[in-house]
């Protein structure tokens, strides 16, 4: 079928396998840009309400923006029926065209459908994990969305035994309907985010549907991701693990020097201010700071100082002062080391 929308050239590339998952209230454009800089090669929008787009809600529409420099972005939508989903997707893509003309950002990498959210306010609208109870509606949504011409990604959870179909049967239906990727989270809707994710069922499905399954659930380290990848998952989504350690997306997931982390945080804060406002920047910097500077001397004091602040300029000043102090300490340490080496060399000559 002819695709009337321009596709992202990076769709054709073999991207590394660790991706940033959609996070409600978190994965706004500056956050995605931050993680893109750290190595996340695929990211997701927040879960966007189809009805919010159709009713022209300004806040919902703002969630469609993509910034220049972001890694390929999957637009994740939630709806309770195929018609609303498709109309919302069409509207989102028209907005995407406008945004690209305005700022030169790339088009969406794929269209995502959320069939995993366990929260009551989403399920009562027939969306999110509620769709696991209505497979025919879920399959129809994939089939109709696929007609637009972009790749279709679906996020689901492990299906409870009480449901009519097993997890295997549900995924089979999604794939037959045209889903290009099914991200399986190893918790049931009733578990929400508690307990331990069932990695085994994700690995089993990856072997059963080669090339179609990505994994989600309890991904905090490269070793966690490797469990899924070794079983055949084409990718792994990091959610809470990305916030716990933002550097998980790097080839070397160890923490970089403190001055580099502080510089990244200050740039991030400026990006959020530019995209939203200082109030949102305060919230987001605090959110990311919790997972950074671990093991660094004085990090706990800095976190406590920032936690008390409500003014972004004050927070930016604290970060800048800490960065300058860290650089000064680093230079002093290097100078001291060089002096010791010089003394040793002098002693050898004497």
C-alpha positions in Angstrom: 0.0 0.0 0.0 1.2 3.5 -0.8 2.4 5.4 2.2 1.1 9.0 2.0 3.3 9.9 5.0 7.1 10.3 4.8 8.8 7.6 6.9 11.9 8.1 8.9 15.0 6.9 7.1 16.3 5.4 10.3 13.4 2.8 10.0 15.7 1.0 7.6 18.7 0.8 10.0 19.5 -1.9 12.5 19.2 0.1 15.7 20.8 -1.1 19.0 18.4 -3.0 21.2 17.9 -0.9 24.3 15.0 1.6 24.0 13.4 4.2 26.2 9.8 3.1 27.1 6.8 5.4 27.2 6.5 7.0 30.7 3.4 9.0 31.6 4.3 12.5 32.7 8.0 11.8 32.0 8.8 11.3 28.3 8.2 14.8 27.1 10.4 16.0 24.2 13.3 17.4 26.2 13.5 14.1 28.3 13.6 12.1 25.1 16.3 14.4 23.7 18.3 13.9 26.9 18.2 10.1 26.6 18.9 10.3 22.9 22.1 12.1 23.7 22.9 9.3 26.1 22.4 6.6 23.5 18.8 5.6 23.4 18.2 5.0 19.7 14.4 4.6 19.9 12.2 6.5 22.3 8.5 6.9 22.9 6.1 9.7 23.5 4.0 9.7 26.6 0.8 7.7 26.2 -1.4 10.1 24.1 -5.2 10.1 24.4 -6.9 9.7 21.1 -10.0 11.4 22.4 -7.9 14.3 23.7 -6.5 14.8 20.1 -10.0 14.5 18.6 -11.4 17.2 21.0 -8.4 19.4 20.1 -7.1 19.5 23.7 -4.1 21.9 23.6 -2.1 19.9 26.3 -2.7 16.7 24.4 -1.6 18.2 21.1 1.6 19.5 22.7 2.5 15.9 23.4 2.9 15.3 19.7 6.0 17.6 19.3 9.4 16.1 18.3 12.5 18.2 18.7 15.5 18.3 16.3 18.2 15.9 17.4 15.9 13.3 19.0 16.4 9.6 18.2 13.5 8.0 16.3 10.3 8.4 18.2 7.3 6.0 18.4 4.0 7.9 18.9 2.0 5.9 21.4 -1.7 6.3 21.4 -4.5 4.9 23.6 -8.1 4.5 22.6 -11.1 2.1 23.1 -12.0 1.6 19.4 -10.4 1.5 16.0 -12.2 4.5 14.5 -11.1 6.9 17.2 -7.6 5.5 17.1 -7.2 5.9 13.3 -8.7 9.4 13.2 -6.4 10.5 16.1 -3.4 9.0 14.3 -4.3 10.9 11.1 -4.6 14.1 13.1 -1.3 13.4 14.9 0.5 12.9 11.6 -0.9 16.1 10.2 0.5 17.9 13.2 3.8 16.1 12.8 4.0 17.5 9.2 3.5 21.0 10.6 6.1 20.5 13.3 8.7 19.2 10.8 8.1 22.2 8.6 8.6 24.5 11.6 11.6 23.0 13.3 13.0 20.3 10.9 12.4 17.4 13.3 12.1 13.9 12.0 8.8 12.2 11.4 7.5 9.4 13.7 9.4 6.1 13.6 6.2 4.1 14.1 2.6 4.3 15.5 2.1 2.6 18.8 -1.0 1.3 20.5 -1.1 1.0 24.3 -2.8 -2.2 25.4 -0.9 -2.4 28.6 -1.7 0.5 30.9 -3.3 -1.0 34.1 -4.6 2.3 35.6 -8.4 2.4 36.2 -8.9 5.8 34.6 -7.6 4.4 31.3 -9.3 1.0 31.5 -12.7 2.4 32.2 -12.5 4.0 28.8 -12.0 0.6 27.2 -8.4 1.4 26.5 -5.0 0.2 27.8 -5.0 -3.2 29.4 -8.8 -3.4 29.1 -8.3 -4.3 25.5 -6.7 -7.6 26.6 -10.3 -8.7 27.4 -11.6 -7.7 23.9 -9.2 -9.3 21.4 -11.4 -8.7 18.4 -11.4 -5.0 19.1 -7.6 -5.1 19.7 -6.9 -6.9 16.4 -9.2 -4.6 14.5 -7.3 -1.6 15.8 -4.0 -3.0 14.5 -5.5 -3.8 11.1 -7.1 -0.4 10.7 -4.1 1.5 11.9 -1.8 -0.5 9.6 -3.6 1.0 6.6 -2.0 4.3 7.3 1.3 2.9 6.1 3.6 3.3 9.1 4.9 0.4 11.2 2.5 -0.5 14.0 3.9 -1.3 17.5 1.7 -2.7 20.3 2.5 -2.8 24.0 0.7 -5.5 26.0 1.0 -7.3 29.3 1.0 -10.9 30.3 -2.6 -12.0 30.0 -4.3 -13.6 33.1 -5.7 -17.1 32.8 -9.2 -15.8 33.3 -9.2 -14.1 29.9 -10.5 -15.9 26.9 -7.2 -16.0 25.0 -3.7 -16.9 26.3 -0.8 -14.5 25.8 0.4 -16.6 22.9 -3.0 -16.5 21.2 -3.4 -12.8 21.7 0.1 -12.1 20.2 -0.7 -14.4 17.3 -3.8 -12.4 16.6 -1.9 -9.1 16.7 0.8 -10.3 14.4 -1.8 -11.7 11.9 -3.5 -8.3 12.0 -0.3 -6.7 10.9 1.6 -5.7 14.1 5.3 -5.1 13.3 6.4 -5.3 16.9 4.7 -6.5 20.1 6.3 -5.3 23.3 5.4 -7.8 26.1 5.6 -6.7 29.7 5.8 -9.7 32.1 3.3 -8.5 34.6 -0.5 -8.9 34.5 -2.7 -5.8 34.7 -3.7 -6.7 38.3 0.0 -6.6 39.3 0.4 -3.1 38.0 4.0 -2.3 38.8 4.4 -4.5 41.9 6.1 -7.9 42.3 8.5 -9.4 39.8 8.0 -9.4 36.1 7.7 -12.8 34.4 10.7 -12.7 32.1 10.2 -16.4 31.1 7.0 -15.7 29.3 8.6 -12.9 27.4 11.5 -15.1 26.3 9.1 -17.9 25.3 7.1 -15.5 23.1 10.3 -14.1 21.6 11.2 -17.7 20.5 7.7 -18.4 19.2 7.4 -15.2 17.2 11.0 -14.5 16.0 11.7 -10.9 15.0 8.4 -9.6 16.4 8.8 -9.4 20.1 10.4 -6.8 22.3 10.7 -7.2 26.1 9.8 -5.1 29.1 9.9 -5.5 32.8 12.6 -5.1 35.5 15.3 -3.8 33.2 17.8 -2.0 35.4 21.1 -3.3 34.0 22.7 -4.5 30.7 22.5 -8.0 32.3 18.7 -7.7 32.7 18.4 -6.7 29.0 20.7 -9.5 27.9 18.2 -12.1 29.3 15.6 -10.9 26.9 18.0 -10.4 23.9 19.5 -13.8 24.3 16.1 -15.3 24.0 15.5 -13.5 20.7 13.8 -10.2 21.6 14.5 -7.6 18.9 14.7 -4.9 21.6 14.3 -4.1 25.2 12.5 -1.2 26.8 13.8 0.5 29.9 11.3 2.4 31.9 12.0 2.8 35.7 15.4 1.4 35.0 16.2 4.4 32.8 15.3 6.8 35.6 17.3 4.7 38.2 20.4 4.9 35.9 20.1 7.2 32.9 23.4 5.9 31.6 22.0 2.4 31.0 21.8 3.3 27.3 25.5 3.8 26.9 27.7 1.0 25.6 29.5 1.4 28.9 26.7 1.8 31.5 29.1 3.0 34.2 28.6 6.6 35.4 30.7 9.2 33.6 32.7 11.9 35.6 30.6 14.1 37.8 31.3 17.2 35.8 30.0 15.6 32.7 26.8 14.6 34.5 26.3 18.1 35.9 26.8 19.6 32.5 24.2 17.2 31.0 21.7 18.2 33.8 22.2 21.9 33.2 21.6 21.5 29.5 18.6 19.4 30.2 17.2 22.1 32.5 17.6 24.7 29.8 15.9 22.5 27.3 12.9 22.0 29.5 12.7 25.7 30.2 12.8 26.5 26.5 10.2 23.8 25.7 7.9 24.3 28.7 8.7 26.6 31.6 10.9 26.9 34.7 8.3 25.2 36.9 8.4 22.1 34.8 12.2 22.3 34.6 12.3 22.2 38.5 10.2 19.0 38.5 12.1 17.2 35.8 15.6 18.1 37.0 14.7 16.7 40.4 13.3 13.6 38.8 16.5 12.8 36.9 18.9 13.9 39.6 17.7 11.0 41.8 19.4 8.6 39.4 22.6 10.6 38.8 25.8 11.3 40.6 25.6 8.0 42.5 28.7 7.3 44.6 30.0 10.9 44.1 31.2 12.8 47.1 28.7 15.4 48.1 25.9 14.2 45.9 23.5 13.6 48.8 24.0 17.2 50.0 23.3 18.5 46.5 20.2 16.5 46.2 18.8 17.7 49.5 19.6 21.3 48.6 17.9 21.0 45.2 14.9 19.2 46.8 14.2 22.2 48.9 14.2 24.6 45.9 11.2 25.8 43.9 13.1 28.3 41.8 14.8 27.0 38.7 17.4 29.7 38.5 18.5 28.8 42.0 18.7 25.1 41.0 20.7 26.0 37.9 23.1 28.0 40.1 23.6 25.1 42.5 24.4 22.8 39.6 26.8 25.2 38.1 28.6 25.8 41.4 28.9 22.1 41.9 30.2 21.6 38.4 32.9 24.3 39.0 33.8 22.7 42.3 34.1 19.3 40.8 36.3 20.5 37.9 38.5 22.4 40.4 38.9 19.3 42.6 39.7 17.2 39.5 42.4 19.6 38.3 43.9 19.6 41.8 44.0 15.8 41.9 45.6 15.7 38.5 48.2 18.3 39.6 48.9 16.4 42.8 49.4 13.2 40.8 51.8 14.9 38.4 53.8 16.3 41.3 54.1 12.8 42.9 55.3 11.4 39.5 57.8 14.2 39.1 59.2 13.6 42.6 59.5 9.9 41.9 61.3 10.6 38.6 63.6 13.0 40.4 64.4 10.4 43.1 65.4 7.9 40.4 67.8 10.4 38.9 69.4 11.1 42.3 
